């Protein structure tokens, strides 16, 4: 029995020594390779305030404001995609006493040409559909044309994103938005809009491949 205990103690000592020697190497290997599941796409959602300067050819400019919401995925350090929806509204536009709104749903790629520290610059080009409800005065009379038009729409723009503590970020972007409306002759006409949006971003998952945005 004594001899058996000596053999058992010697074996246990060798196992303990092996564990002591191997554990640091495994830990070092894990630190170098990074945590499992850290690579892959990054996902985020955002919501914020949107301002739209809507140009009505021959009538003037309408200032609208409302909400914007988006969801994004970053596939690499440079490229991603975004789905964006916004609703902006104005009251008593162009002296008609009627309300006006623009509802848009767009999707497209995002490109990150530059990033420094916790700040990154992005460019984007989006396409989809826009619904414009407008009221336009008829020249030389007290009448106006009021109606809505749904047509394909697109936007191109740029913005900045600033990382905040935790999974949050602040995003500010400006877009040239192309939509359509019904003019005073009751004809559908294209229009140019400037849209500025400020949003709070919640990062649901950030992949190691992004390294910093």
C-alpha positions as CSV (number, residue, x, y, z in Angstrom):
1,X,0.0,0.0,0.0
2,X,2.9,2.4,0.8
3,X,4.5,1.7,-2.5
4,X,1.2,2.3,-4.3
5,X,0.8,5.7,-2.6
6,X,4.4,6.6,-3.6
7,X,3.6,5.7,-7.3
8,X,0.3,7.6,-7.2
9,X,1.9,10.7,-5.7
10,X,4.6,10.7,-8.3
11,X,2.0,10.4,-11.1
12,X,-0.1,13.2,-9.7
13,X,3.0,15.3,-9.4
14,X,3.8,14.8,-13.1
15,X,0.2,15.6,-14.1
16,X,0.2,18.8,-12.0
17,X,3.5,19.8,-13.5
18,X,2.2,19.3,-17.0
19,X,-0.9,21.4,-16.2
20,X,1.3,24.2,-14.8
21,X,3.5,24.2,-18.0
22,X,0.7,23.8,-20.6
23,X,-1.8,26.3,-19.2
24,X,0.2,29.5,-19.8
25,X,0.9,28.3,-23.4
26,X,-2.8,27.8,-24.0
27,X,-3.7,31.2,-22.5
28,X,-1.1,32.9,-24.7
29,X,-2.3,31.1,-27.8
30,X,-5.9,32.3,-27.0
31,X,-4.8,35.8,-26.5
32,X,-3.0,35.9,-29.8
33,X,-5.9,34.4,-31.8
34,X,-8.7,36.5,-30.1
35,X,-11.9,35.4,-28.6
36,X,-14.0,32.9,-30.5
37,X,-16.8,34.4,-32.6
38,X,-15.2,37.9,-32.7
39,X,-14.8,38.0,-36.5
40,X,-17.5,38.5,-39.0
41,X,-19.9,41.3,-39.9
42,X,-20.9,44.1,-37.5
43,X,-24.6,45.1,-37.1
44,X,-26.2,48.4,-35.8
45,X,-29.5,50.2,-35.6
46,X,-30.0,53.9,-35.3
47,X,-32.8,56.5,-34.7
48,X,-32.8,60.2,-34.7
49,X,-34.0,63.6,-35.9
50,X,-34.2,64.5,-39.7
51,X,-34.6,67.8,-41.4
52,X,-35.6,68.1,-45.0
53,X,-35.4,71.2,-47.2
54,X,-37.9,70.3,-50.1
55,X,-37.7,72.5,-53.2
56,X,-40.9,73.1,-55.1
57,X,-40.0,74.5,-58.5
58,X,-41.9,77.7,-59.2
59,X,-43.3,77.9,-55.7
60,X,-40.4,78.0,-53.2
61,X,-38.9,75.8,-50.4
62,X,-40.7,73.8,-47.7
63,X,-38.9,73.0,-44.5
64,X,-39.9,69.6,-43.0
65,X,-38.8,67.8,-39.9
66,X,-39.3,64.3,-38.4
67,X,-37.8,61.0,-37.6
68,X,-35.2,58.7,-39.3
69,X,-34.5,55.1,-38.5
70,X,-31.9,52.8,-40.1
71,X,-30.3,49.4,-39.8
72,X,-26.8,48.7,-41.0
73,X,-24.3,45.9,-41.5
74,X,-20.5,46.4,-42.0
75,X,-19.1,43.5,-44.0
76,X,-15.5,44.6,-44.1
77,X,-13.4,47.5,-42.8
78,X,-14.4,49.6,-45.8
79,X,-17.8,48.3,-47.1
80,X,-21.2,47.9,-45.6
81,X,-24.9,48.3,-46.4
82,X,-27.8,50.2,-44.9
83,X,-31.6,50.2,-44.9
84,X,-33.0,53.7,-44.1
85,X,-36.5,55.0,-43.6
86,X,-37.6,58.5,-42.8
87,X,-40.8,60.5,-42.2
88,X,-40.7,64.3,-42.2
89,X,-43.7,66.7,-42.0
90,X,-44.5,70.4,-42.3
91,X,-47.7,72.4,-41.5
92,X,-49.5,75.0,-43.6
93,X,-47.0,74.9,-46.4
94,X,-46.6,77.7,-48.8
95,X,-49.5,79.6,-47.3
96,X,-52.0,76.9,-48.4
97,X,-53.1,75.9,-45.0
98,X,-52.4,72.3,-46.0
99,X,-49.8,69.9,-44.4
100,X,-47.1,68.2,-46.3
101,X,-44.9,65.2,-45.7
102,X,-42.2,63.0,-47.3
103,X,-42.0,59.3,-46.5
104,X,-38.9,57.4,-47.9
105,X,-37.6,53.9,-47.8
106,X,-34.1,53.4,-49.2
107,X,-31.3,50.8,-49.2
108,X,-27.8,50.7,-50.6
109,X,-24.0,50.4,-50.0
110,X,-21.9,52.3,-47.5
111,X,-18.2,53.1,-48.1
112,X,-15.7,54.1,-45.3
113,X,-12.8,56.0,-46.9
114,X,-11.3,57.3,-43.7
115,X,-11.2,56.7,-40.0
116,X,-9.1,58.1,-37.2
117,X,-9.4,57.2,-33.6
118,X,-13.1,57.0,-32.6
119,X,-14.2,59.0,-35.7
120,X,-15.0,57.7,-39.2
121,X,-16.2,59.2,-42.4
122,X,-18.6,57.4,-44.7
123,X,-20.2,57.8,-48.1
124,X,-23.4,56.2,-49.3
125,X,-25.7,55.8,-52.3
126,X,-29.2,54.6,-51.7
127,X,-32.2,53.7,-53.8
128,X,-35.8,52.9,-53.2
129,X,-39.2,54.7,-53.1
130,X,-40.5,58.0,-51.9
131,X,-44.0,59.2,-51.1
132,X,-44.5,62.9,-51.3
133,X,-47.7,64.6,-50.1
134,X,-47.6,68.3,-51.1
135,X,-49.7,71.4,-51.7
136,X,-48.7,73.8,-54.4
137,X,-50.4,77.3,-55.0
138,X,-51.7,77.9,-58.5
139,X,-50.2,81.1,-59.9
140,X,-52.6,84.0,-60.2
141,X,-55.4,82.5,-58.1
142,X,-56.2,81.6,-54.6
143,X,-56.4,77.9,-55.4
144,X,-53.8,75.2,-54.9
145,X,-53.1,71.6,-55.9
146,X,-52.9,69.1,-53.1
147,X,-52.1,65.5,-53.6
148,X,-49.6,62.7,-53.1
149,X,-47.1,61.0,-55.5
150,X,-45.3,57.7,-55.0
151,X,-42.3,57.2,-57.2
152,X,-38.8,55.7,-57.2
153,X,-36.4,57.7,-55.2
154,X,-32.6,57.8,-54.6
155,X,-30.1,59.6,-52.3
156,X,-26.4,60.2,-52.2
157,X,-24.6,61.6,-49.3
158,X,-21.8,61.5,-46.6
159,X,-21.5,61.7,-42.9
160,X,-19.4,61.3,-39.8
161,X,-19.8,58.7,-37.0
162,X,-18.3,59.3,-33.5
163,X,-18.0,56.4,-31.1
164,X,-19.3,57.0,-27.6
165,X,-18.7,54.9,-24.4
166,X,-20.2,51.4,-24.6
167,X,-22.0,50.2,-27.7
168,X,-23.2,53.6,-28.7
169,X,-22.2,56.2,-31.3
170,X,-23.3,59.5,-32.7
171,X,-23.9,59.8,-36.4
172,X,-24.5,62.9,-38.5
173,X,-25.1,62.8,-42.2
174,X,-26.3,64.9,-45.1
175,X,-28.0,63.5,-48.3
176,X,-29.1,64.9,-51.6
177,X,-32.6,63.2,-51.9
178,X,-34.4,63.0,-55.3
179,X,-38.2,62.6,-55.2
180,X,-41.2,63.7,-57.2
181,X,-44.3,65.8,-56.6
182,X,-47.5,67.0,-58.4
183,X,-47.0,70.6,-59.6
184,X,-49.6,73.3,-60.1
185,X,-50.4,72.0,-63.6
186,X,-51.2,68.6,-62.0
187,X,-48.1,67.0,-63.7
188,X,-45.6,64.8,-61.8
189,X,-42.3,66.6,-61.6
190,X,-38.9,65.7,-60.1
191,X,-37.6,67.7,-57.2
192,X,-34.4,68.1,-55.3
193,X,-34.1,67.9,-51.5
194,X,-31.4,68.4,-48.9
195,X,-31.8,66.1,-45.9
196,X,-29.7,66.4,-42.7
197,X,-30.0,63.7,-40.0
198,X,-28.5,63.3,-36.5
199,X,-28.9,59.9,-34.9
200,X,-27.9,57.8,-31.9
201,X,-26.4,54.4,-33.0
202,X,-26.7,51.2,-31.0
203,X,-24.1,48.6,-32.1
204,X,-25.6,45.2,-31.7
205,X,-22.5,43.3,-32.7
206,X,-19.0,44.6,-33.7
207,X,-16.8,42.2,-35.7
208,X,-13.0,42.2,-35.2
209,X,-12.5,42.7,-39.0
210,X,-13.8,46.3,-38.6
211,X,-11.0,47.3,-36.2
212,X,-12.4,50.6,-35.2
213,X,-15.4,52.0,-36.6
